[in-house]
Amino acid sequence: MSVLLSDVVSGSAVGLRGRLWRLTAAELRAAAVSASAEILRLEAVRVAVVDELSLRPDDQVIASRGVGSWLAANTMLQIRDGKKIAALGAALRPFPAVAARFDVGDCSFEHAVLIVAFCESPPKGMPEEALPRCIDLLLAAASGVEATTTKVRNVIATLERVFESDEIPPAEDIDRNELRIASTLNGRVVVRGDFDALTGEMLLSALSNLTMPTPAPDGTPDARSAAKRTADGFTELIRRYLDCAKTGTDGGQRPHVNVHINARDLAEHRDCAAAPSPDGGGVAVSDLDVGHMPWLGPLSVSQTRLLGCDCFLSTVLLDDHGAPLDAKPGKRLVSAEQRVALIARDKGCAFPGCTCVPAWTDAHHIRHWANGGPTVMNNLVLLCRSHHRLMHRKSRFVGKWEIRIGADNKPWFIPPPSIDPQQHPRPANTTFKT
């Protein structure tokens, strides 16, 4: 190891960036590996020292309500991290084989925690004499650069299945499954769940293809975070289920998203629904031009119009008191034959630059049907949910895109002045989808 390389590993990081240019790529790799090994060594030293201090606490430690809290108070660690360090030191005492491997830096802190947790609570059906062999298997999975947390967890799960008992393993206990769905004060929905391994596997498998990063046509990486991609995939999963799956019946019909709105409000969206009426009277809640969902209540008319582009429409005639007089059978605004024709023409989302496949698109009315727009090919275009929402309303987006059917009987998109001051029409995005 060169003098400079040794100084990089053992010295301070102050001013280090200005000297690293003198190292070769091979030396930089060696420094990164050596620094990582040094971190593991110091981690083991800290655990051993803290554990010994917990056995011989002085007044300062006692006053801090434990060695973990004392460590956090005198370092930049959080209390929970200080307590984890103290807990691992105590847990390693009965298992010298695990402690030895951790002390030499051949087992990370996280993996040591997993192994001692298994040793402290082994499967009910595992005989006591099998523990040393199980520890060897776990340490083998936790050792070396190939070690991963997933690998260690898989060994633990395998051992739990090998030594089966009458007690159901936590990963297979469906009685523990929970899913909580709650609406927030701002109208959003919070979802929290805890599922068994099989249910989780089904969910991850269903979301796998829907959550992959999707580069833009020019090769630009997907800018969405992993959490955003998962949320988008989950939304699409629910949408496909409601559209295509055998959902049974809910209140006498297949469950789907139901939105109620006055036909007048849908066709004539007022700028301000809460504006006083001409006669000076107040405005009742029932008079506001918003949609209404049976589960979560109000929905803006813009979002209602978006949903109304491609839906089953049922007409209910009401009297002056809001009581139903008659109901007409539901009808599909876009027929199956029209959708096939739209796919043949648009080949997916027609918005310029979009690569979304047909299965992820809605049939958008260029002139909304509530305003007299007919459900015919020259008034329809396929748009993905994101661009469909853009046409109706997009938060923080300035301007409005327009769509026209050109002489070639295909949709053309006219950007707002904020994007193109000249507003040159752009052809539908079909050229690369052939």
KEKETOR-321923 format. One record per residue (C-alpha): residue in one letter; x, y, z; residue number from 1. Coordinates in nm, 2 decimals. Last residue first. Layout:
<atoms>
+---+--------+--------+--------+-----+
| r |     px |     py |     pz |   k |
+---+--------+--------+--------+-----+
| A |      X |      Y |      Z | NUM |
...
+---+--------+--------+--------+-----+
</atoms>
This chain:
<atoms>
+---+--------+--------+--------+-----+
| r |     px |     py |     pz |   k |
+---+--------+--------+--------+-----+
| T |  -4.55 |   0.03 |  -3.63 | 434 |
| K |  -4.51 |   0.21 |  -3.30 | 433 |
| F |  -4.23 |   0.44 |  -3.40 | 432 |
| T |  -4.45 |   0.66 |  -3.63 | 431 |
| T |  -4.75 |   0.66 |  -3.40 | 430 |
| N |  -4.71 |   0.96 |  -3.17 | 429 |
| A |  -4.98 |   1.18 |  -3.31 | 428 |
| P |  -4.86 |   1.47 |  -3.52 | 427 |
| R |  -4.76 |   1.80 |  -3.37 | 426 |
| P |  -4.94 |   2.13 |  -3.46 | 425 |
| H |  -4.72 |   2.44 |  -3.44 | 424 |
| Q |  -4.83 |   2.66 |  -3.15 | 423 |
| Q |  -4.60 |   2.95 |  -3.25 | 422 |
| P |  -4.52 |   3.03 |  -2.89 | 421 |
| D |  -4.44 |   2.66 |  -2.83 | 420 |
| I |  -4.44 |   2.53 |  -2.47 | 419 |
| S |  -4.59 |   2.83 |  -2.29 | 418 |
| P |  -4.79 |   2.90 |  -2.60 | 417 |
| P |  -5.00 |   2.58 |  -2.55 | 416 |
| P |  -4.92 |   2.28 |  -2.76 | 415 |
| I |  -5.14 |   2.18 |  -3.06 | 414 |
| F |  -5.17 |   1.80 |  -3.09 | 413 |
| W |  -5.28 |   1.63 |  -3.42 | 412 |
| P |  -5.51 |   1.33 |  -3.42 | 411 |
| K |  -5.54 |   1.12 |  -3.74 | 410 |
| N |  -5.79 |   1.14 |  -4.02 | 409 |
| D |  -5.52 |   1.24 |  -4.26 | 408 |
| A |  -5.69 |   1.58 |  -4.31 | 407 |
| G |  -5.63 |   1.64 |  -3.94 | 406 |
| I |  -5.83 |   1.55 |  -3.63 | 405 |
| R |  -5.77 |   1.82 |  -3.37 | 404 |
| I |  -5.64 |   1.81 |  -3.02 | 403 |
| E |  -5.57 |   2.11 |  -2.80 | 402 |
| W |  -5.31 |   2.14 |  -2.52 | 401 |
| K |  -5.38 |   2.38 |  -2.24 | 400 |
| G |  -5.17 |   2.64 |  -2.07 | 399 |
| V |  -4.98 |   2.64 |  -1.74 | 398 |
| F |  -4.94 |   2.31 |  -1.56 | 397 |
| R |  -4.92 |   2.34 |  -1.18 | 396 |
| S |  -5.17 |   2.06 |  -1.13 | 395 |
| K |  -5.29 |   1.91 |  -1.46 | 394 |
| R |  -5.65 |   1.94 |  -1.58 | 393 |
| H |  -5.86 |   1.78 |  -1.85 | 392 |
| M |  -5.60 |   1.73 |  -2.12 | 391 |
| L |  -5.32 |   1.67 |  -1.87 | 390 |
| R |  -5.54 |   1.40 |  -1.70 | 389 |
| H |  -5.56 |   1.21 |  -2.03 | 388 |
| H |  -5.18 |   1.26 |  -2.06 | 387 |
| S |  -5.12 |   1.09 |  -1.73 | 386 |
| R |  -5.39 |   0.82 |  -1.78 | 385 |
| C |  -5.26 |   0.72 |  -2.12 | 384 |
| L |  -5.44 |   0.87 |  -2.41 | 383 |
| L |  -5.63 |   0.71 |  -2.70 | 382 |
| V |  -5.82 |   0.96 |  -2.93 | 381 |
| L |  -6.18 |   1.01 |  -3.00 | 380 |
| N |  -6.39 |   1.27 |  -3.19 | 379 |
| N |  -6.31 |   1.16 |  -3.54 | 378 |
| M |  -6.37 |   0.80 |  -3.44 | 377 |
| V |  -6.73 |   0.87 |  -3.31 | 376 |
| T |  -6.87 |   0.91 |  -2.97 | 375 |
| P |  -7.03 |   1.24 |  -3.04 | 374 |
| G |  -6.94 |   1.56 |  -2.85 | 373 |
| G |  -7.25 |   1.74 |  -2.73 | 372 |
| N |  -7.10 |   1.92 |  -2.44 | 371 |
| A |  -7.14 |   1.61 |  -2.21 | 370 |
| W |  -6.98 |   1.41 |  -2.48 | 369 |
| H |  -6.66 |   1.61 |  -2.43 | 368 |
| R |  -6.51 |   1.74 |  -2.75 | 367 |
| I |  -6.18 |   1.56 |  -2.80 | 366 |
| H |  -6.34 |   1.26 |  -2.62 | 365 |
| H |  -6.07 |   1.05 |  -2.46 | 364 |
| A |  -6.05 |   0.67 |  -2.49 | 363 |
| D |  -5.84 |   0.56 |  -2.20 | 362 |
| T |  -5.49 |   0.40 |  -2.22 | 361 |
| W |  -5.29 |   0.15 |  -2.03 | 360 |
| A |  -5.38 |  -0.16 |  -2.24 | 359 |
| P |  -5.29 |   0.04 |  -2.56 | 358 |
| V |  -4.92 |   0.07 |  -2.47 | 357 |
| C |  -4.76 |   0.39 |  -2.33 | 356 |
| T |  -4.47 |   0.51 |  -2.54 | 355 |
| C |  -4.54 |   0.89 |  -2.52 | 354 |
| G |  -4.34 |   1.13 |  -2.73 | 353 |
| P |  -4.63 |   1.31 |  -2.89 | 352 |
| F |  -4.96 |   1.20 |  -2.72 | 351 |
| A |  -5.12 |   0.92 |  -2.92 | 350 |
| C |  -5.12 |   0.67 |  -2.63 | 349 |
| G |  -5.12 |   0.33 |  -2.78 | 348 |
| K |  -5.13 |   0.22 |  -3.15 | 347 |
| D |  -5.32 |   0.53 |  -3.25 | 346 |
| R |  -5.50 |   0.40 |  -3.56 | 345 |
| A |  -5.53 |   0.02 |  -3.49 | 344 |
| I |  -5.58 |   0.09 |  -3.12 | 343 |
| L |  -5.86 |   0.33 |  -3.20 | 342 |
| A |  -6.02 |   0.07 |  -3.43 | 341 |
| V |  -6.01 |  -0.19 |  -3.16 | 340 |
| R |  -6.16 |   0.07 |  -2.92 | 339 |
| Q |  -6.44 |   0.15 |  -3.16 | 338 |
| E |  -6.53 |  -0.22 |  -3.19 | 337 |
| A |  -6.54 |  -0.26 |  -2.82 | 336 |
| S |  -6.78 |   0.03 |  -2.79 | 335 |
| V |  -6.69 |   0.37 |  -2.65 | 334 |
| L |  -6.97 |   0.53 |  -2.44 | 333 |
| R |  -7.07 |   0.20 |  -2.29 | 332 |
| K |  -7.44 |   0.20 |  -2.19 | 331 |
| G |  -7.61 |   0.17 |  -1.86 | 330 |
| P |  -7.99 |   0.09 |  -1.87 | 329 |
| K |  -8.22 |   0.39 |  -1.81 | 328 |
| A |  -8.35 |   0.49 |  -1.47 | 327 |
| D |  -8.68 |   0.67 |  -1.40 | 326 |
| L |  -8.83 |   0.91 |  -1.15 | 325 |
| P |  -8.55 |   0.92 |  -0.89 | 324 |
| A |  -8.61 |   1.16 |  -0.59 | 323 |
| G |  -8.39 |   1.47 |  -0.60 | 322 |
| H |  -8.66 |   1.70 |  -0.47 | 321 |
| D |  -8.72 |   1.87 |  -0.80 | 320 |
| D |  -8.76 |   1.52 |  -0.96 | 319 |
| L |  -8.48 |   1.30 |  -1.07 | 318 |
| L |  -8.41 |   1.11 |  -1.40 | 317 |
| V |  -8.13 |   0.86 |  -1.37 | 316 |
| T |  -7.90 |   0.80 |  -1.67 | 315 |
| S |  -7.63 |   0.53 |  -1.65 | 314 |
| L |  -7.30 |   0.58 |  -1.84 | 313 |
| F |  -7.04 |   0.31 |  -1.86 | 312 |
| C |  -6.70 |   0.47 |  -1.90 | 311 |
| D |  -6.44 |   0.62 |  -2.12 | 310 |
| C |  -6.46 |   1.00 |  -2.13 | 309 |
| G |  -6.66 |   1.03 |  -1.81 | 308 |
| L |  -6.36 |   0.95 |  -1.60 | 307 |
| L |  -6.18 |   1.27 |  -1.72 | 306 |
| R |  -6.51 |   1.46 |  -1.69 | 305 |
| T |  -6.53 |   1.36 |  -1.32 | 304 |
| Q |  -6.17 |   1.47 |  -1.27 | 303 |
| S |  -6.25 |   1.81 |  -1.40 | 302 |
| V |  -6.58 |   1.82 |  -1.21 | 301 |
| S |  -6.39 |   1.77 |  -0.88 | 300 |
| L |  -6.48 |   1.47 |  -0.67 | 299 |
| P |  -6.67 |   1.49 |  -0.35 | 298 |
| G |  -6.74 |   1.18 |  -0.13 | 297 |
| L |  -6.49 |   0.91 |  -0.04 | 296 |
| W |  -6.70 |   0.59 |  -0.06 | 295 |
| P |  -7.01 |   0.67 |  -0.26 | 294 |
| M |  -6.82 |   0.91 |  -0.49 | 293 |
| H |  -6.97 |   1.25 |  -0.57 | 292 |
| G |  -6.90 |   1.47 |  -0.86 | 291 |
| V |  -6.88 |   1.85 |  -0.82 | 290 |
| D |  -7.09 |   2.14 |  -0.95 | 289 |
| L |  -7.21 |   2.26 |  -0.62 | 288 |
| D |  -7.59 |   2.26 |  -0.60 | 287 |
| S |  -7.62 |   1.97 |  -0.35 | 286 |
| V |  -7.40 |   2.17 |  -0.11 | 285 |
| A |  -7.66 |   2.45 |  -0.11 | 284 |
| V |  -7.58 |   2.79 |  -0.26 | 283 |
| G |  -7.72 |   3.10 |  -0.10 | 282 |
| G |  -7.99 |   3.32 |  -0.25 | 281 |
| G |  -7.92 |   3.66 |  -0.41 | 280 |
| D |  -8.15 |   3.60 |  -0.71 | 279 |
| P |  -7.86 |   3.58 |  -0.94 | 278 |
| S |  -7.71 |   3.28 |  -0.75 | 277 |
| P |  -7.41 |   3.34 |  -0.53 | 276 |
| A |  -7.08 |   3.20 |  -0.65 | 275 |
| A |  -6.99 |   2.87 |  -0.48 | 274 |
| A |  -6.95 |   2.68 |  -0.81 | 273 |
| C |  -6.69 |   2.92 |  -0.94 | 272 |
| D |  -6.59 |   2.90 |  -1.30 | 271 |
| R |  -6.91 |   2.71 |  -1.38 | 270 |
| H |  -6.88 |   2.37 |  -1.56 | 269 |
| E |  -7.18 |   2.35 |  -1.80 | 268 |
| A |  -7.20 |   2.00 |  -1.94 | 267 |
| L |  -7.11 |   1.81 |  -1.62 | 266 |
| D |  -7.31 |   2.05 |  -1.41 | 265 |
| R |  -7.62 |   2.01 |  -1.62 | 264 |
| A |  -7.58 |   1.63 |  -1.61 | 263 |
| N |  -7.57 |   1.64 |  -1.23 | 262 |
| I |  -7.30 |   1.42 |  -1.09 | 261 |
| H |  -7.26 |   1.07 |  -0.94 | 260 |
| V |  -6.93 |   0.88 |  -0.96 | 259 |
| N |  -6.91 |   0.50 |  -0.92 | 258 |
| V |  -6.57 |   0.33 |  -0.95 | 257 |
| H |  -6.63 |  -0.04 |  -1.00 | 256 |
| P |  -6.79 |  -0.33 |  -0.82 | 255 |
| R |  -6.99 |  -0.56 |  -1.04 | 254 |
| Q |  -7.36 |  -0.50 |  -0.96 | 253 |
| G |  -7.62 |  -0.60 |  -0.70 | 252 |
| G |  -7.48 |  -0.41 |  -0.41 | 251 |
| D |  -7.13 |  -0.54 |  -0.48 | 250 |
| T |  -7.12 |  -0.83 |  -0.73 | 249 |
| G |  -6.85 |  -1.07 |  -0.83 | 248 |
| T |  -6.52 |  -0.93 |  -0.94 | 247 |
| K |  -6.44 |  -1.16 |  -1.23 | 246 |
| A |  -6.16 |  -0.94 |  -1.36 | 245 |
| C |  -6.15 |  -0.72 |  -1.66 | 244 |
| D |  -6.21 |  -0.35 |  -1.59 | 243 |
| L |  -6.21 |  -0.36 |  -1.21 | 242 |
| Y |  -5.89 |  -0.57 |  -1.21 | 241 |
| R |  -5.73 |  -0.36 |  -1.48 | 240 |
| R |  -5.79 |  -0.04 |  -1.28 | 239 |
| I |  -5.67 |  -0.19 |  -0.96 | 238 |
| L |  -5.34 |  -0.30 |  -1.12 | 237 |
| E |  -5.30 |   0.04 |  -1.29 | 236 |
| T |  -5.33 |   0.22 |  -0.95 | 235 |
| F |  -5.08 |  -0.03 |  -0.80 | 234 |
| G |  -4.84 |   0.03 |  -1.09 | 233 |
| D |  -4.86 |   0.41 |  -1.04 | 232 |
| A |  -4.80 |   0.38 |  -0.67 | 231 |
| T |  -4.51 |   0.14 |  -0.73 | 230 |
| R |  -4.36 |   0.38 |  -0.98 | 229 |
| K |  -4.40 |   0.67 |  -0.74 | 228 |
| A |  -4.23 |   0.47 |  -0.46 | 227 |
| A |  -3.94 |   0.37 |  -0.69 | 226 |
| S |  -3.90 |   0.74 |  -0.78 | 225 |
| R |  -4.01 |   0.87 |  -1.12 | 224 |
| A |  -3.76 |   1.03 |  -1.35 | 223 |
| D |  -3.75 |   0.74 |  -1.59 | 222 |
| P |  -3.42 |   0.76 |  -1.77 | 221 |
| T |  -3.40 |   0.97 |  -2.09 | 220 |
| G |  -3.36 |   0.74 |  -2.39 | 219 |
| D |  -3.52 |   0.98 |  -2.64 | 218 |
| P |  -3.85 |   0.79 |  -2.64 | 217 |
| A |  -3.86 |   0.83 |  -2.26 | 216 |
| P |  -3.74 |   0.55 |  -2.04 | 215 |
| T |  -4.00 |   0.33 |  -1.85 | 214 |
| P |  -3.88 |   0.21 |  -1.51 | 213 |
| M |  -4.05 |  -0.11 |  -1.41 | 212 |
| T |  -4.35 |  -0.08 |  -1.18 | 211 |
| L |  -4.62 |  -0.25 |  -1.39 | 210 |
| N |  -4.42 |  -0.56 |  -1.48 | 209 |
| S |  -4.35 |  -0.64 |  -1.12 | 208 |
| L |  -4.68 |  -0.53 |  -0.97 | 207 |
| A |  -4.86 |  -0.86 |  -1.00 | 206 |
| S |  -4.56 |  -1.05 |  -0.89 | 205 |
| L |  -4.51 |  -0.83 |  -0.59 | 204 |
| L |  -4.87 |  -0.87 |  -0.49 | 203 |
| M |  -4.86 |  -1.25 |  -0.54 | 202 |
| E |  -4.54 |  -1.27 |  -0.34 | 201 |
| G |  -4.68 |  -1.05 |  -0.06 | 200 |
| T |  -4.99 |  -1.28 |  -0.04 | 199 |
| L |  -4.76 |  -1.58 |  -0.01 | 198 |
| A |  -4.53 |  -1.41 |   0.25 | 197 |
| D |  -4.81 |  -1.32 |   0.48 | 196 |
| F |  -4.94 |  -0.96 |   0.48 | 195 |
| D |  -4.91 |  -0.64 |   0.68 | 194 |
| G |  -5.08 |  -0.33 |   0.54 | 193 |
| R |  -5.10 |   0.05 |   0.55 | 192 |
| V |  -5.29 |   0.26 |   0.29 | 191 |
| V |  -5.36 |   0.63 |   0.33 | 190 |
| V |  -5.62 |   0.79 |   0.10 | 189 |
| R |  -5.64 |   1.15 |  -0.01 | 188 |
| G |  -5.93 |   1.39 |   0.06 | 187 |
| N |  -5.74 |   1.67 |   0.24 | 186 |
| L |  -5.86 |   1.55 |   0.58 | 185 |
| T |  -5.73 |   1.20 |   0.52 | 184 |
| S |  -5.92 |   0.89 |   0.40 | 183 |
| A |  -5.83 |   0.56 |   0.57 | 182 |
| I |  -5.74 |   0.21 |   0.43 | 181 |
| R |  -5.60 |  -0.04 |   0.67 | 180 |
| L |  -5.49 |  -0.38 |   0.56 | 179 |
| E |  -5.40 |  -0.66 |   0.81 | 178 |
| N |  -5.28 |  -1.01 |   0.78 | 177 |
| R |  -5.19 |  -1.17 |   1.11 | 176 |
| D |  -5.44 |  -1.45 |   1.07 | 175 |
| I |  -5.26 |  -1.54 |   0.74 | 174 |
| D |  -4.97 |  -1.68 |   0.94 | 173 |
| E |  -4.73 |  -1.80 |   0.67 | 172 |
| A |  -4.44 |  -1.55 |   0.74 | 171 |
| P |  -4.50 |  -1.57 |   1.11 | 170 |
| P |  -4.44 |  -1.95 |   1.10 | 169 |
| I |  -4.75 |  -2.15 |   1.21 | 168 |
| E |  -4.70 |  -2.33 |   1.54 | 167 |
| D |  -4.75 |  -2.70 |   1.52 | 166 |
| S |  -4.39 |  -2.73 |   1.45 | 165 |
| E |  -4.17 |  -2.72 |   1.14 | 164 |
| F |  -3.80 |  -2.75 |   1.17 | 163 |
| V |  -3.72 |  -2.75 |   0.80 | 162 |
| R |  -3.96 |  -2.46 |   0.74 | 161 |
| E |  -3.80 |  -2.23 |   1.00 | 160 |
| L |  -3.46 |  -2.34 |   0.87 | 159 |
| T |  -3.56 |  -2.23 |   0.52 | 158 |
| A |  -3.69 |  -1.89 |   0.65 | 157 |
| I |  -3.36 |  -1.83 |   0.83 | 156 |
| V |  -3.16 |  -1.92 |   0.52 | 155 |
| N |  -3.37 |  -1.69 |   0.31 | 154 |
| R |  -3.32 |  -1.41 |   0.56 | 153 |
| V |  -2.94 |  -1.45 |   0.54 | 152 |
| K |  -2.95 |  -1.44 |   0.16 | 151 |
| T |  -3.18 |  -1.14 |   0.15 | 150 |
| T |  -2.95 |  -0.95 |   0.39 | 149 |
| T |  -2.67 |  -1.01 |   0.15 | 148 |
| A |  -2.33 |  -1.19 |   0.17 | 147 |
| E |  -2.13 |  -1.21 |  -0.15 | 146 |
| V |  -1.86 |  -1.00 |  -0.01 | 145 |
| G |  -1.78 |  -1.26 |   0.25 | 144 |
| S |  -1.98 |  -1.40 |   0.54 | 143 |
| A |  -2.35 |  -1.38 |   0.62 | 142 |
| A |  -2.46 |  -1.70 |   0.44 | 141 |
| A |  -2.17 |  -1.90 |   0.60 | 140 |
| L |  -2.26 |  -1.75 |   0.93 | 139 |
| L |  -2.62 |  -1.86 |   0.90 | 138 |
| L |  -2.52 |  -2.22 |   0.80 | 137 |
| D |  -2.27 |  -2.24 |   1.09 | 136 |
| I |  -2.53 |  -2.11 |   1.33 | 135 |
| C |  -2.78 |  -2.38 |   1.21 | 134 |
| R |  -2.51 |  -2.64 |   1.28 | 133 |
| P |  -2.46 |  -2.51 |   1.63 | 132 |
| L |  -2.84 |  -2.50 |   1.70 | 131 |
| A |  -2.92 |  -2.86 |   1.60 | 130 |
| E |  -2.84 |  -2.99 |   1.95 | 129 |
| E |  -3.13 |  -2.79 |   2.09 | 128 |
| P |  -3.39 |  -2.96 |   1.88 | 127 |
| M |  -3.58 |  -2.74 |   1.63 | 126 |
| G |  -3.96 |  -2.78 |   1.64 | 125 |
| K |  -4.03 |  -2.45 |   1.81 | 124 |
| P |  -3.82 |  -2.26 |   1.56 | 123 |
| P |  -3.53 |  -2.07 |   1.73 | 122 |
| S |  -3.59 |  -1.76 |   1.93 | 121 |
| E |  -3.26 |  -1.64 |   2.08 | 120 |
| C |  -3.06 |  -1.81 |   1.80 | 119 |
| F |  -3.28 |  -1.65 |   1.53 | 118 |
| A |  -3.24 |  -1.30 |   1.69 | 117 |
| V |  -2.87 |  -1.37 |   1.72 | 116 |
| I |  -2.85 |  -1.43 |   1.34 | 115 |
| L |  -3.05 |  -1.13 |   1.24 | 114 |
| V |  -2.86 |  -0.89 |   1.46 | 113 |
| A |  -2.52 |  -1.03 |   1.33 | 112 |
| H |  -2.64 |  -0.97 |   0.98 | 111 |
| E |  -2.72 |  -0.60 |   1.05 | 110 |
| F |  -2.38 |  -0.54 |   1.22 | 109 |
| S |  -2.19 |  -0.70 |   0.94 | 108 |
| C |  -2.01 |  -1.04 |   0.95 | 107 |
| D |  -1.65 |  -1.11 |   0.86 | 106 |
| G |  -1.51 |  -0.81 |   1.05 | 105 |
| V |  -1.30 |  -1.02 |   1.29 | 104 |
| D |  -1.52 |  -0.93 |   1.58 | 103 |
| F |  -1.84 |  -1.03 |   1.40 | 102 |
| R |  -1.70 |  -1.38 |   1.33 | 101 |
| A |  -1.60 |  -1.42 |   1.70 | 100 |
| A |  -1.93 |  -1.29 |   1.83 |  99 |
| V |  -2.12 |  -1.54 |   1.61 |  98 |
| A |  -1.91 |  -1.83 |   1.75 |  97 |
| P |  -1.93 |  -1.69 |   2.10 |  96 |
| F |  -2.32 |  -1.71 |   2.12 |  95 |
| P |  -2.43 |  -1.65 |   2.47 |  94 |
| R |  -2.25 |  -1.31 |   2.49 |  93 |
| L |  -2.37 |  -1.19 |   2.14 |  92 |
| A |  -2.71 |  -1.07 |   2.26 |  91 |
| A |  -2.56 |  -0.83 |   2.52 |  90 |
| G |  -2.34 |  -0.66 |   2.25 |  89 |
| L |  -2.63 |  -0.65 |   2.01 |  88 |
| A |  -2.86 |  -0.48 |   2.26 |  87 |
| A |  -2.60 |  -0.21 |   2.33 |  86 |
| I |  -2.56 |  -0.13 |   1.96 |  85 |
| K |  -2.94 |  -0.13 |   1.91 |  84 |
| K |  -2.98 |   0.10 |   2.21 |  83 |
| G |  -2.74 |   0.35 |   2.06 |  82 |
| D |  -2.93 |   0.33 |   1.73 |  81 |
| R |  -3.26 |   0.40 |   1.89 |  80 |
| I |  -3.12 |   0.69 |   2.08 |  79 |
| Q |  -3.00 |   0.86 |   1.76 |  78 |
| L |  -2.62 |   0.87 |   1.70 |  77 |
| M |  -2.42 |   1.19 |   1.67 |  76 |
| T |  -2.23 |   1.10 |   1.99 |  75 |
| N |  -2.24 |   1.18 |   2.36 |  74 |
| A |  -2.62 |   1.16 |   2.41 |  73 |
| A |  -2.65 |   0.86 |   2.18 |  72 |
| L |  -2.39 |   0.67 |   2.38 |  71 |
| W |  -2.56 |   0.76 |   2.71 |  70 |
| S |  -2.90 |   0.64 |   2.57 |  69 |
| G |  -2.75 |   0.31 |   2.48 |  68 |
| V |  -2.56 |   0.27 |   2.80 |  67 |
| G |  -2.87 |   0.30 |   3.01 |  66 |
| R |  -3.09 |   0.56 |   3.18 |  65 |
| S |  -2.85 |   0.84 |   3.12 |  64 |
| A |  -2.78 |   0.89 |   3.50 |  63 |
| I |  -2.67 |   0.52 |   3.52 |  62 |
| V |  -2.42 |   0.58 |   3.23 |  61 |
| Q |  -2.28 |   0.90 |   3.40 |  60 |
| D |  -2.26 |   0.74 |   3.74 |  59 |
| D |  -2.06 |   0.44 |   3.62 |  58 |
| P |  -2.18 |   0.13 |   3.44 |  57 |
| R |  -1.97 |  -0.19 |   3.47 |  56 |
| L |  -2.17 |  -0.46 |   3.26 |  55 |
| S |  -2.31 |  -0.19 |   3.03 |  54 |
| L |  -1.96 |  -0.06 |   2.98 |  53 |
| E |  -1.84 |  -0.40 |   2.87 |  52 |
| D |  -2.12 |  -0.40 |   2.61 |  51 |
| V |  -2.04 |  -0.05 |   2.49 |  50 |
| V |  -1.67 |  -0.15 |   2.45 |  49 |
| A |  -1.75 |  -0.47 |   2.26 |  48 |
| V |  -2.01 |  -0.30 |   2.03 |  47 |
| R |  -1.77 |  -0.01 |   1.96 |  46 |
| V |  -1.49 |  -0.24 |   1.87 |  45 |
| A |  -1.71 |  -0.44 |   1.63 |  44 |
| E |  -1.82 |  -0.12 |   1.45 |  43 |
| L |  -1.45 |  -0.01 |   1.44 |  42 |
| R |  -1.36 |  -0.33 |   1.26 |  41 |
| L |  -1.66 |  -0.31 |   1.02 |  40 |
| I |  -1.57 |   0.06 |   0.94 |  39 |
| E |  -1.21 |  -0.04 |   0.88 |  38 |
| A |  -1.32 |  -0.31 |   0.63 |  37 |
| S |  -1.52 |  -0.04 |   0.44 |  36 |
| A |  -1.22 |   0.19 |   0.44 |  35 |
| S |  -1.00 |  -0.08 |   0.30 |  34 |
| V |  -1.25 |  -0.16 |   0.02 |  33 |
| A |  -1.29 |   0.21 |  -0.08 |  32 |
| A |  -0.91 |   0.26 |  -0.06 |  31 |
| A |  -0.85 |  -0.04 |  -0.28 |  30 |
| R |  -1.09 |   0.09 |  -0.54 |  29 |
| L |  -0.92 |   0.43 |  -0.53 |  28 |
| E |  -0.59 |   0.26 |  -0.57 |  27 |
| A |  -0.71 |   0.07 |  -0.88 |  26 |
| A |  -0.85 |   0.39 |  -1.03 |  25 |
| T |  -0.51 |   0.56 |  -0.98 |  24 |
| L |  -0.45 |   0.80 |  -0.69 |  23 |
| R |  -0.32 |   1.15 |  -0.74 |  22 |
| W |  -0.66 |   1.29 |  -0.80 |  21 |
| L |  -0.75 |   1.20 |  -0.44 |  20 |
| R |  -0.56 |   1.49 |  -0.30 |  19 |
| G |  -0.82 |   1.77 |  -0.32 |  18 |
| R |  -1.09 |   1.54 |  -0.20 |  17 |
| L |  -0.89 |   1.46 |   0.12 |  16 |
| G |  -0.90 |   1.82 |   0.25 |  15 |
| V |  -1.05 |   1.70 |   0.57 |  14 |
| A |  -1.13 |   1.33 |   0.54 |  13 |
| S |  -0.89 |   1.25 |   0.82 |  12 |
| G |  -0.62 |   0.98 |   0.81 |  11 |
| S |  -0.62 |   0.60 |   0.82 |  10 |
| V |  -0.76 |   0.50 |   0.48 |   9 |
| V |  -0.64 |   0.80 |   0.28 |   8 |
| D |  -0.30 |   0.81 |   0.46 |   7 |
| S |  -0.24 |   0.45 |   0.37 |   6 |
| L |  -0.32 |   0.53 |   0.00 |   5 |
| L |  -0.08 |   0.82 |   0.01 |   4 |
| V |   0.20 |   0.61 |   0.15 |   3 |
| S |   0.14 |   0.34 |  -0.10 |   2 |
| M |   0.00 |   0.00 |   0.00 |   1 |
+---+--------+--------+--------+-----+
</atoms>
